[in-house]
Amino acid sequence: MPETLTLTNLLDDAAMISIEHQLHLADVVGDHNWNVDLRQQRFTFDKEDHSITCSRFHLLGSAAPGPGSWLWAWANPSGFPDELTALSATLRDFGQRYNIAELASAEVPFDTLPGSPAEPHHAASILIEAAKAVTGQWTSYSGDAGGGTRVAFLVEHPAFRLPPPEPARVMRVIQQALTDMWLTDHRRALHGYAVRRGLGATFNADHTKLALTGPGFEATAAFDELGRVADINATLSSTHGA
């Protein structure tokens, strides 16, 4: 990563690849209940016909409506096992190294985050996305801890790994990110997604267009004068099918 880095850079880096992982997680777990035992270090998704127990999981922190702030797991006075909070501590160290206060500070007021979110789940989602970009762990889960507080985790399991890129899903991810996510640099977000997803990604000479290629997939994104995606044209190759 470059020596100059901001929280918004991290959010751009995470946005699209994160969305695809969350869509895949929803496909895998479907309708479910979730259970976590922090002392026993067990996180399970319970489905109607079977359960999925995560191979590993990481406690990131919690967003509480009372103080209107996020508390990183490494700073939580409850004394959770070090194995669960170690990843959050690496985020603290990363934030100190790159002078990103939202990662380095024990507690982060909601109104200091991009967009000044008022709801705990919105605030939590911002810091979850930043955590993903730093750690390269892309699957998250945020649950209700009671009283309106949201608790956030990164979760691991072989079933959560993405399958090979599929053209319709790629386009859905891109369009959803452009519509729903807080993006400040569309070029960075789109190019970064393509690279992380193993797609070909080539800018033209003046960076006004980005060509994306993958199995059965070709697309060109055009950027306006403000660097926003103005248009995307995509086609499937005849070998891929409809």
Secondary structure, DSSP 8 states (H G I E B T S, - for coil): --SS--HHHHHHHHHHHHHHHHHHHHHHH-S-EEEEETTTTEEEEE-SS-EEE-SEEEEEEEEETTTTEEEEGGG-TT---HHHHHHHHHHHHHHHHHT-HHHHSSEEEGGGSTT---SHHHHHHHHHHHHHHHH----EEEEEEETTEEEEEEEE-GGGS--S--HHHHHHHHHHHHHHS--S-HHHHHHHHHHHTT-EEEE-TTSSEEEEEETTEEEEEEE-TTS-EEEEEEE--TTT--
